[in-house]
Amino acid sequence: MQDSTEGKAKVVQQMFSEIAPRYDFLNRVLSAGVDRVWRLAAVKAALEIRPARILDLATGTGDIALLLKKVAPEVEVIGGDFALPMLELARQKAQRAGLAISFVEADALQLPFPDDHFDAVTIAFGFRNFADYKKALAELYRVLAPGGRLCILEFPPPPRGGLGALYRFYFTRILPLIGGLISGNASAYRYLPDSVERFPDPPTLATMMALAGFNTRYQLFTGGITALHIGDKPAPAKPTPAVRTGEFYPDEPS
Ligand SMILES: C[S@@+](CC[C@H](N)C(=O)[O-])C[C@H]1O[C@@H](n2cnc3c(N)ncnc32)[C@H](O)[C@@H]1O
């Protein structure tokens, strides 16, 4: 079990390191630019709770981290990923844009941060790749402060019906072809539709998040092609103020 988790993680890490140089370009081409709209929705959901410190996990080339910092310059933004070539590109992009963001090497299954450290965590198209969802959710819960928010943007399995069939055709036939040609790594773009088919559907992911302790809800975009799951870590109940009654002060004159 341990070996297969580590094996999957290594394959994923190597795959993203290899496609890093072409990743941004392919994202724009393969999603026809719609990914920007989905990303903005995730960023808005994270900023809604007015966080002071945000982790963008599986940050890749840093698109979400950069967007967070552009929309809310006062927020401390940290981008984390375990593929170093992706992180290097993210650093260069932030530098070119003049945005102060820290990018750190971080494995989602063993986050290098203390408990209760972040007010919000965003993960765009990264969660699906984690080798152990339950372990990752436990780690995310640990590093979020009480009252903190987790936002997961992902590709759920294609919806049923006409749009789903069309999308499945695009995803399994066209996308691996274009992705393979441009990135030079055909297997990475075959992995994408396979991993999407295997990913839990939105109600199942919501249940997994709830079991990890989050108050959870989700929203679908573009006919169900993407889903944004929001999980809030419950804040502790405020202590009830002590009530002063005659019973506790028997000597006081009534
Ligand atoms: C599809 S890319 C998404 C990048 C970026 N968030 C975006 O929206 O474009 C997935 C990223 O997840 C990262 N990743 C996968 N498993 C990870 C793990 N266990 N810990 C940290 N990063 C991981 C990969 O290295 C890759 O950069």
The ligand as a MOL file (V3000), in Angstrom:
LIG
                    3D

  0  0  0     0  0            999 V3000
M  V30 BEGIN CTAB
M  V30 COUNTS 27 29 0 0 0
M  V30 BEGIN ATOM
M  V30 1 C -2.3210 19.8790 -13.3310 0
M  V30 2 S -1.0980 20.6670 -12.3920 0 CHG=1
M  V30 3 C -1.9900 22.0550 -11.7190 0
M  V30 4 C -1.1250 23.2550 -11.5070 0
M  V30 5 C -1.8260 24.5390 -11.1130 0
M  V30 6 N -2.4980 24.4440 -9.8390 0
M  V30 7 C -2.8000 24.9910 -12.1650 0
M  V30 8 O -3.9330 25.2940 -11.8190 0
M  V30 9 O -2.4170 25.0910 -13.3170 0 CHG=-1
M  V30 10 C -0.9730 19.6040 -11.0070 0
M  V30 11 C 0.1690 19.9390 -10.0600 0
M  V30 12 O 0.0160 19.1400 -8.8800 0
M  V30 13 C 1.3060 18.8520 -8.3970 0
M  V30 14 N 1.2050 17.7430 -7.4570 0
M  V30 15 C 0.7220 16.5070 -7.6970 0
M  V30 16 N 0.8110 15.7500 -6.5910 0
M  V30 17 C 1.3610 16.5250 -5.6210 0
M  V30 18 C 1.6950 16.3230 -4.2650 0
M  V30 19 N 1.5220 15.1390 -3.6660 0
M  V30 20 N 2.2070 17.3460 -3.5580 0
M  V30 21 C 2.4120 18.5500 -4.1490 0
M  V30 22 N 2.1330 18.8040 -5.4380 0
M  V30 23 C 1.6160 17.8110 -6.1640 0
M  V30 24 C 2.0880 18.5560 -9.6590 0
M  V30 25 O 3.4740 18.6220 -9.4590 0
M  V30 26 C 1.5600 19.6400 -10.6010 0
M  V30 27 O 2.3550 20.7960 -10.5640 0
M  V30 END ATOM
M  V30 BEGIN BOND
M  V30 1 1 1 2
M  V30 2 1 2 3
M  V30 3 1 2 10
M  V30 4 1 3 4
M  V30 5 1 4 5
M  V30 6 1 5 6
M  V30 7 1 5 7
M  V30 8 2 7 8
M  V30 9 1 7 9
M  V30 10 1 10 11
M  V30 11 1 11 12
M  V30 12 1 11 26
M  V30 13 1 12 13
M  V30 14 1 13 14
M  V30 15 1 13 24
M  V30 16 1 14 15
M  V30 17 1 14 23
M  V30 18 2 15 16
M  V30 19 1 16 17
M  V30 20 1 17 18
M  V30 21 2 17 23
M  V30 22 1 18 19
M  V30 23 2 18 20
M  V30 24 1 20 21
M  V30 25 2 21 22
M  V30 26 1 22 23
M  V30 27 1 24 25
M  V30 28 1 24 26
M  V30 29 1 26 27
M  V30 END BOND
M  V30 END CTAB
M  END
